[in-house]
Amino acid sequence: MPDRSVHPLPVTSNILKLIAMLSMLTDHIGAVLFPQYRILRWIGRLAFPVFVFLLTEGFFHTHNRRLYLLRLFLFALISEIPFDLAFSKQPFDFEKCNVFFTLAIGFLVMIMAENLFISPPTLRYEPMRAIGLPMLMAVCFFVADQLHTDYSTAGILAIGIGYCLQRVNFHRCIVFSGIVLMLVIVHTVEVWAYLALPFIFLYNGRLGVKNKALQFAFYAFYPAHLLVLYFIKNSIAVLP
């Protein structure tokens, strides 16, 4: 498990979340309002790998994984209508689902991997354990693919790689690089995410300010900013 001892480094988990949120906001401004400016989408490539890195960090450090998973699924449901409105101008679009679904399914994959291989054996026979995890992961990949979640199966694989590298206690920069590399294999534009490496290097393994309101704000920002972008785009569309 990654070391959380005190380090004289300035970047906390909360700071990484802020960086990822700003990157995501820039990306969505580019996607919804200014698609002609590709640089906005390039800046936005930092967001998902940082969120995946923080997700794997959170998996190992949370006191209640079930509550964490429930929170991810809850905000996936809350965010779906704002996501659909922002990107397809209709409240229900089954062509694509928001990124919270990807994160939630990926978190579920990590829970299953932990139960099958790390915790007291769920299945006592090694052959069954060896077969069980690929089958369960295949189901998760299938669900992500059928739901057309943001980043889809590539996102689930990136989370799985982050989990494996965290589990063997590699340096955080290697963990982040592994996550990004998986995404680059599928979408070469994700190479821009490596710009976040200096922040990952300076990450001190600590949460920062612990506050329930702040935690809620980090989650609520996703559906809130999508609604704002939707209303801005609609306002621009009706101007003479």
C-alpha positions as CSV (number, residue, x, y, z in Angstrom):
1,M,0.0,0.0,0.0
2,P,1.3,3.5,-0.9
3,D,3.2,5.3,1.9
4,R,1.3,8.2,3.4
5,S,4.0,9.5,5.7
6,V,4.5,13.2,6.0
7,H,6.5,14.7,3.1
8,P,7.8,18.2,2.7
9,L,5.9,18.5,-0.7
10,P,3.3,21.1,-1.3
11,V,0.6,19.3,-3.4
12,T,-2.3,17.6,-1.5
13,S,-5.1,15.5,-2.8
14,N,-7.4,18.5,-2.7
15,I,-5.0,20.5,-4.8
16,L,-4.9,17.7,-7.4
17,K,-8.7,17.7,-7.4
18,L,-8.7,21.4,-8.1
19,I,-6.2,21.0,-11.0
20,A,-8.3,18.2,-12.4
21,M,-11.5,20.2,-12.1
22,L,-10.0,23.2,-13.8
23,S,-8.7,21.0,-16.6
24,M,-12.1,19.4,-16.9
25,L,-13.9,22.7,-17.0
26,T,-11.5,23.9,-19.7
27,D,-12.1,20.7,-21.7
28,H,-15.9,21.1,-21.5
29,I,-15.8,24.8,-22.4
30,G,-14.0,23.7,-25.5
31,A,-16.3,20.8,-26.2
32,V,-19.6,22.7,-25.6
33,L,-18.9,26.3,-26.4
34,F,-15.7,26.6,-28.5
35,P,-15.0,23.4,-30.4
36,Q,-12.9,25.3,-32.9
37,Y,-10.2,25.9,-30.2
38,R,-8.5,22.5,-29.9
39,I,-6.0,23.7,-27.3
40,L,-8.9,23.7,-24.8
41,R,-9.4,20.0,-25.4
42,W,-5.7,19.4,-25.0
43,I,-5.6,21.1,-21.7
44,G,-8.6,19.0,-20.7
45,R,-6.6,15.8,-21.2
46,L,-5.1,16.2,-17.7
47,A,-8.4,15.7,-15.9
48,F,-9.4,12.1,-16.3
49,P,-5.9,10.5,-15.5
50,V,-5.7,12.7,-12.4
51,F,-9.1,11.7,-11.3
52,V,-8.2,8.0,-11.9
53,F,-5.0,8.4,-9.9
54,L,-7.0,10.0,-7.0
55,L,-9.6,7.2,-7.3
56,T,-7.0,4.6,-6.7
57,E,-5.5,6.6,-3.9
58,G,-9.0,6.9,-2.4
59,F,-9.6,3.2,-2.7
60,F,-6.6,2.4,-0.5
61,H,-7.3,5.1,2.1
62,T,-11.0,5.3,2.5
63,H,-12.5,3.9,5.6
64,N,-15.7,2.8,3.9
65,R,-15.4,1.5,0.3
66,R,-19.1,0.7,0.0
67,L,-20.0,4.2,0.9
68,Y,-17.4,5.5,-1.6
69,L,-18.9,3.3,-4.3
70,L,-22.4,4.3,-3.5
71,R,-21.4,8.0,-3.6
72,L,-19.9,7.5,-7.1
73,F,-23.0,5.8,-8.4
74,L,-25.3,8.4,-6.8
75,F,-23.5,11.3,-8.5
76,A,-23.4,9.3,-11.8
77,L,-27.2,9.3,-11.7
78,I,-27.4,12.9,-10.6
79,S,-25.0,14.0,-13.3
80,E,-26.6,12.2,-16.2
81,I,-29.3,14.7,-17.2
82,P,-26.9,17.7,-17.0
83,F,-24.3,15.7,-19.0
84,D,-26.9,14.9,-21.7
85,L,-28.2,18.4,-21.8
86,A,-24.7,19.9,-22.2
87,F,-23.5,17.5,-24.9
88,S,-26.7,16.5,-26.8
89,K,-29.2,19.2,-25.8
90,Q,-31.7,16.7,-24.6
91,P,-32.4,15.4,-21.1
92,F,-32.0,11.7,-22.0
93,D,-29.4,10.5,-24.4
94,F,-28.6,6.8,-24.3
95,E,-25.7,7.2,-26.7
96,K,-23.2,8.2,-24.0
97,C,-23.1,8.2,-20.2
98,N,-21.1,10.5,-17.9
99,V,-17.6,9.8,-16.4
100,F,-18.9,9.1,-13.0
101,F,-20.2,5.8,-14.3
102,T,-16.7,4.9,-15.5
103,L,-15.2,5.8,-12.1
104,A,-17.9,3.8,-10.3
105,I,-17.5,0.7,-12.4
106,G,-13.7,1.0,-12.1
107,F,-14.0,1.3,-8.3
108,L,-16.2,-1.9,-8.4
109,V,-13.5,-3.7,-10.3
110,M,-10.9,-2.8,-7.7
111,I,-13.2,-4.0,-4.9
112,M,-13.6,-7.4,-6.8
113,A,-9.9,-7.7,-7.3
114,E,-9.3,-7.0,-3.6
115,N,-11.8,-9.6,-2.5
116,L,-10.6,-12.3,-4.8
117,F,-6.8,-11.9,-4.3
118,I,-5.9,-9.8,-1.3
119,S,-8.6,-10.2,1.3
120,P,-9.4,-13.6,2.9
121,P,-10.2,-15.8,-0.1
122,T,-13.7,-15.4,-1.4
123,L,-13.1,-18.5,-3.5
124,R,-10.8,-21.0,-1.9
125,Y,-9.6,-22.8,-5.0
126,E,-6.9,-21.0,-7.0
127,P,-8.3,-22.0,-10.4
128,M,-11.7,-20.6,-9.5
129,R,-10.1,-17.4,-8.3
130,A,-8.1,-17.2,-11.5
131,I,-11.2,-17.6,-13.6
132,G,-13.5,-15.5,-11.4
133,L,-11.8,-12.1,-11.7
134,P,-11.5,-12.1,-15.5
135,M,-15.1,-13.1,-15.8
136,L,-16.3,-10.4,-13.4
137,M,-14.0,-7.8,-15.1
138,A,-15.4,-8.9,-18.5
139,V,-18.9,-8.1,-17.1
140,C,-17.8,-4.7,-16.0
141,F,-16.2,-4.0,-19.4
142,F,-19.4,-5.1,-21.1
143,V,-21.5,-2.8,-18.9
144,A,-19.2,0.2,-19.6
145,D,-19.3,-0.5,-23.3
146,Q,-23.1,-1.0,-23.4
147,L,-23.7,2.2,-21.4
148,H,-21.1,4.1,-23.6
149,T,-19.6,5.6,-20.5
150,D,-17.0,8.4,-21.0
151,Y,-13.7,6.7,-21.7
152,S,-15.5,3.3,-21.7
153,T,-13.4,0.2,-21.4
154,A,-10.2,2.1,-21.8
155,G,-11.1,4.1,-18.7
156,I,-11.8,0.9,-16.8
157,L,-8.4,-0.6,-17.9
158,A,-6.7,2.6,-16.8
159,I,-8.2,2.3,-13.4
160,G,-7.2,-1.4,-13.2
161,I,-3.6,-0.5,-14.1
162,G,-3.6,2.3,-11.5
163,Y,-4.8,-0.2,-8.9
164,C,-2.2,-2.8,-9.8
165,L,0.7,-0.3,-9.7
166,Q,-0.6,1.1,-6.4
167,R,-0.9,-2.4,-4.9
168,V,2.8,-3.1,-5.6
169,N,3.8,0.2,-4.1
170,F,5.4,1.8,-7.2
171,H,6.2,5.5,-7.0
172,R,3.2,7.8,-7.7
173,C,4.8,9.1,-11.0
174,I,5.0,5.5,-12.3
175,V,1.4,4.9,-11.3
176,F,0.2,8.0,-13.1
177,S,2.3,7.3,-16.1
178,G,0.9,3.8,-16.3
179,I,-2.7,5.2,-16.2
180,V,-1.9,7.7,-19.0
181,L,-0.1,5.2,-21.1
182,M,-3.2,3.0,-21.2
183,L,-5.2,5.9,-22.4
184,V,-2.6,7.0,-25.0
185,I,-2.7,3.5,-26.5
186,V,-6.4,4.1,-27.3
187,H,-6.4,7.9,-27.9
188,T,-3.1,9.4,-28.8
189,V,-4.3,12.9,-27.8
190,E,-4.2,11.8,-24.2
191,V,-0.4,12.2,-24.3
192,W,-1.1,15.8,-23.1
193,A,-2.0,14.4,-19.7
194,Y,1.7,14.0,-19.0
195,L,1.7,17.7,-18.3
196,A,0.3,16.8,-14.9
197,L,3.4,14.8,-14.0
198,P,5.1,17.7,-12.1
199,F,2.0,18.0,-9.8
200,I,1.9,14.2,-9.3
201,F,5.7,14.3,-8.4
202,L,5.0,17.1,-5.8
203,Y,2.0,15.2,-4.4
204,N,2.6,14.6,-0.7
205,G,0.1,11.7,-0.2
206,R,-2.1,13.8,2.2
207,L,-5.7,14.9,1.8
208,G,-5.3,18.5,2.8
209,V,-8.3,20.3,4.4
210,K,-10.8,17.7,5.5
211,N,-14.3,19.1,5.3
212,K,-17.6,17.5,4.4
213,A,-18.8,20.6,2.6
214,L,-15.7,20.7,0.5
215,Q,-16.0,17.1,-0.3
216,F,-19.6,17.6,-1.5
217,A,-18.5,20.6,-3.5
218,F,-15.9,18.5,-5.4
219,Y,-18.6,16.0,-6.4
220,A,-21.3,18.6,-7.1
221,F,-19.1,20.7,-9.3
222,Y,-19.4,18.1,-12.1
223,P,-23.2,18.3,-12.7
224,A,-23.3,22.0,-11.7
225,H,-20.8,23.2,-14.3
226,L,-22.4,21.1,-17.0
227,L,-25.8,22.8,-16.4
228,V,-24.1,26.2,-16.5
229,L,-22.5,25.4,-19.8
230,Y,-25.8,24.2,-21.2
231,F,-27.6,27.4,-20.2
232,I,-24.8,29.5,-21.6
233,K,-24.9,27.7,-24.9
234,N,-28.7,28.0,-25.1
235,S,-28.4,31.7,-24.3
236,I,-25.9,32.2,-27.0
237,A,-28.1,30.3,-29.4
238,V,-31.2,32.5,-28.9
239,L,-29.3,35.8,-29.2
240,P,-30.2,37.7,-32.4
